[in-house]
Structure formats: C-alpha cells, structure tokens
Amino acid sequence: MKRRLLAAALAVCLLLTGCSALLERDYTHVTPHNTAPTTEGDPSILRAESYQELVNALVYLVSIGAEEGTVRLYTDSEKVETYLADACLEVVQEDPLGAYCVEFIKYSVDPVVTYSQAQVDIAYRRTREQVASIVQVTGVTAIRSELSAALTEFAAERTLRIRYFEEDEAFIQDLVRQAYYDVPAFALGMPEVSVVIYPNSGRQRIVEILLNYPLDRSQLEEKQEALNSRLEELALALPHNAGTPLILAAARTLLEQGEYVPQGGATAWDFLLGGSAGSEGLSLAFAALCQRLNLPCQVAQGTFQEEPRFWTVVQTEEGWRHLDLTLEAWEDGPLYTDLQLQELGYSWNDASLPFCV
C-alpha cells in the first residue's frame, strides 16, 4: 500500500512540475567517464571478453593517460585482429577523449593457449595537464558560466566535455560573445575565438575553445586592476538606496566620468579611464558599475534606426527595463519596455535578454 501511495505521489509531482523541468536543468557533471575494466589480478593487465569490453579497456587506458597497456582477449582467435583494429579506430575517432587527445594507437598480439594477449602503445597529442583541465558540464547555462570564468581569468583556452551536445562551432562562438558581456569589468577587448569539437557527432563531445585577446595578459590584468579601482571609487560615492533611484544615480555619476563618442572605444576602461567611448564602451561601463552595486543589469546589442547600437537592460521595481545612456533626453524617460523601445526604432535579436513588459 505504501509503495502505491509513493508511486501516486511521484506521478502527481511529475504532472505538476513537468518532465521537461527535470531534463532541462544545468549542472556541472563530475563523475568519471569510464570505470576501470576487469583485471587479471595484476592491475596492469586488463581483461576483455567481447568487442565492447575491449573498447572500454582502451578508453580506460586513455582516461588514465597510459602510454602502454596489456589486454587479454578471451574471444575467438580469428576475430582478435579485426576487433583490435576496429576498437583502436573507434577510440581515436569516435570516443570524445580519444578524438581529442590521442594521435594514434598501435598494438601487437601474442596468442596464448586460452586467450590472446595484446600489447597496446598509445601516442598522445595533448599533455596530461590539458586533459586534467577538461571541465565536464551539461546545459547552456553551465557552458556560459565556464566561459565567463575563463574570460575573467583571461585564459587562453577552455576545454569542456559536454553531454547531450548537438550544436556547432558558431553556437559556441555566440556563447563566448554572450559571456563576454556578462563580465563587463573584464571585457577589455573581444577575443578572437577558435572552436574545435571532438568527435564530429555523438551525445557526448569535447569542445576546445581557444581565445586570442587583443592585448597581452599582463596588459589586460593591469587595465582590469585600474578599472576595478575606479569602479570601487564610484560605488562608494553613491547613495545607499536601492532600486530605480540608485539606477538613475549611478547613470548620472557615470556620465560625469567621460564623453559619449559614437565611434569611440568599446570597453569600460575606455570610458572611465580613457575619457570617452562609443555605445559599447558606455554600456559596459554602466553594466560594470551596476554589478558593483549589486543591481541586476545586462548589456544589450542591436540596432537603432538601422545603425549598430549597445545599451543596457536593468531590473527595476516594475520589472526589467531598457536604458540607453546615449540618448540626449534619457533623464526625461530613460526606462523603456520592449514595445516602447521598438517604437523608438530599436531592434534586437537576443534570446538571452529578459523580457521588458
């Protein structure tokens, strides 16, 4: 009876919450990809009784970074060569980790009375440090979070192992762009992004993201430190209120620090320390100040009267609203809904922006 009641309660829960809510959650996955296969008493000698167990044994050797290994195959001796050739090819071409880090696998076989013993040699094209740095994630939010973390460190690369990933390189490049604007205080020049996905298809894949910044890391860190100090100074000078009054006070304070120049710089540093910036630099500066004040804010990108334009979206007591500090009369009516901003001639196509209704 208790089991029936428990099953009924679970069914009601699923109906109320929806199965999709369970399937769409983002999280970082940390369990190992492959458990250790069966050994022959000696942990250095692996045992395989089928083709799939042979593949698992090879994947295991790759996962621990082994350059050589011994596998005893308890299969039909006539199939051993075929199994080994196909398994090595599968691991190098179809397994995510193998496709990412293995150059080639070669083997030799010695027949014994009841089994065949294969000596396997593995050549790698990645270092152990590179393999160890792979982050396992699931979901767009987790991917974007890892990319934001990489950008705040001015990291040159980030390698992710992603489950249920069926997107392409352009999708990752767009997420890098979004992540860049998520961390405005570190957005000191959009990096060039190179993406390689291993393998070409599959439910689980490794995505290698290379980031080439416009400045050396030491220059980026120096600029970020100066910008951080300036933001802290401005935040301390603002009143200790909240909501829309603080948003407007922050906007007024910010506009006193530099000049909006349509073709000006594209970073918060350009506006706050360089003296002027375009709409991108101004919006990043305001977003960085809002983050320092714990005011929810996002950078928006689109067009105004068919010209490229950046602005911000801020959270107020009435909900999310658009704010464009480049408008001359922004203090007369600065906070707009989606419809009001569209009526002014703005357009955008960014599904990550919150609705302003």
HUKA-V306165 format. One record per pair of residues at least 4 apart in sequence whose ideal C-beta (glycine too) atoms are under 6 Angstrom apart, sorted by the first residue. I is the first residue (numbers start at 1). J is the second residue. If there is no record, write none. Layout:
i->I j->J
i->I j->J
//
This chain:
i->17 j->21
i->20 j->24
i->26 j->139
i->26 j->141
i->26 j->142
i->27 j->138
i->28 j->137
i->28 j->142
i->29 j->136
i->29 j->138
i->34 j->59
i->34 j->60
i->34 j->63
i->36 j->60
i->37 j->46
i->37 j->56
i->37 j->57
i->37 j->60
i->38 j->47
i->39 j->43
i->39 j->46
i->40 j->45
i->40 j->47
i->40 j->72
i->45 j->70
i->46 j->57
i->46 j->71
i->47 j->72
i->48 j->53
i->48 j->54
i->48 j->57
i->48 j->71
i->48 j->73
i->49 j->53
i->49 j->74
i->51 j->83
i->54 j->83
i->54 j->87
i->55 j->87
i->55 j->90
i->57 j->71
i->58 j->87
i->58 j->91
i->59 j->91
i->59 j->95
i->61 j->66
i->61 j->69
i->62 j->97
i->62 j->98
i->62 j->102
i->65 j->128
i->67 j->122
i->68 j->121
i->69 j->120
i->70 j->119
i->71 j->118
i->72 j->115
i->72 j->117
i->73 j->80
i->73 j->116
i->74 j->115
i->75 j->79
i->77 j->116
i->79 j->83
i->80 j->109
i->80 j->116
i->83 j->87
i->84 j->107
i->84 j->118
i->88 j->105
i->89 j->93
i->90 j->94
i->91 j->95
i->91 j->98
i->92 j->98
i->92 j->102
i->94 j->199
i->96 j->198
i->96 j->204
i->96 j->205
i->96 j->206
i->98 j->102
i->99 j->198
i->99 j->199
i->100 j->198
i->100 j->206
i->101 j->124
i->101 j->126
i->101 j->131
i->103 j->123
i->103 j->125
i->104 j->123
i->105 j->122
i->106 j->121
i->107 j->118
i->107 j->120
i->108 j->119
i->109 j->116
i->109 j->118
i->110 j->117
i->111 j->116
i->112 j->117
i->126 j->130
i->126 j->131
i->134 j->159
i->134 j->161
i->135 j->146
i->135 j->160
i->136 j->161
i->137 j->142
i->137 j->143
i->137 j->160
i->137 j->162
i->138 j->163
i->143 j->175
i->144 j->175
i->144 j->179
i->147 j->175
i->147 j->176
i->147 j->179
i->148 j->179
i->148 j->182
i->148 j->183
i->150 j->155
i->150 j->158
i->151 j->179
i->151 j->180
i->151 j->183
i->151 j->186
i->152 j->183
i->152 j->186
i->154 j->217
i->154 j->220
i->156 j->211
i->157 j->210
i->158 j->209
i->159 j->208
i->160 j->207
i->161 j->206
i->162 j->205
i->162 j->207
i->163 j->204
i->164 j->203
i->165 j->205
i->167 j->171
i->169 j->195
i->172 j->195
i->172 j->207
i->173 j->193
i->176 j->193
i->178 j->352
i->180 j->187
i->180 j->190
i->181 j->299
i->184 j->268
i->184 j->284
i->184 j->287
i->184 j->288
i->185 j->288
i->186 j->224
i->187 j->284
i->188 j->220
i->188 j->223
i->188 j->267
i->188 j->269
i->189 j->214
i->189 j->215
i->191 j->211
i->191 j->212
i->191 j->213
i->192 j->212
i->194 j->210
i->195 j->209
i->196 j->208
i->197 j->205
i->197 j->207
i->198 j->206
i->215 j->219
i->215 j->220
i->223 j->269
i->226 j->273
i->227 j->268
i->227 j->269
i->230 j->272
i->231 j->288
i->231 j->289
i->231 j->292
i->234 j->253
i->234 j->289
i->235 j->292
i->235 j->293
i->238 j->249
i->239 j->249
i->241 j->245
i->241 j->246
i->242 j->246
i->243 j->317
i->244 j->316
i->247 j->314
i->250 j->289
i->251 j->325
i->254 j->286
i->254 j->289
i->257 j->272
i->258 j->271
i->258 j->275
i->258 j->276
i->259 j->276
i->260 j->282
i->260 j->326
i->261 j->276
i->262 j->278
i->264 j->276
i->264 j->277
i->264 j->278
i->265 j->270
i->265 j->274
i->265 j->277
i->265 j->281
i->266 j->280
i->266 j->281
i->267 j->281
i->268 j->272
i->268 j->284
i->268 j->285
i->268 j->288
i->269 j->273
i->270 j->274
i->270 j->277
i->270 j->281
i->271 j->277
i->271 j->281
i->271 j->282
i->271 j->285
i->272 j->285
i->277 j->281
i->277 j->282
i->279 j->283
i->279 j->309
i->279 j->310
i->279 j->326
i->280 j->310
i->282 j->325
i->283 j->299
i->283 j->310
i->283 j->311
i->283 j->312
i->286 j->312
i->287 j->297
i->287 j->299
i->287 j->312
i->290 j->295
i->290 j->297
i->296 j->315
i->297 j->312
i->297 j->314
i->298 j->313
i->299 j->312
i->300 j->311
i->300 j->313
i->300 j->348
i->300 j->353
i->301 j->310
i->302 j->347
i->302 j->348
i->303 j->307
i->303 j->308
i->303 j->309
i->303 j->347
i->304 j->309
i->304 j->345
i->304 j->346
i->305 j->345
i->311 j->324
i->312 j->323
i->313 j->320
i->313 j->322
i->313 j->353
i->314 j->321
i->314 j->323
i->315 j->320
i->316 j->321
i->320 j->354
i->320 j->356
i->321 j->335
i->321 j->356
i->322 j->336
i->322 j->341
i->322 j->356
i->323 j->334
i->323 j->335
i->325 j->330
i->330 j->334
i->336 j->340
i->336 j->341
i->337 j->356
i->337 j->357
i->338 j->356
i->341 j->346
i->342 j->346
//
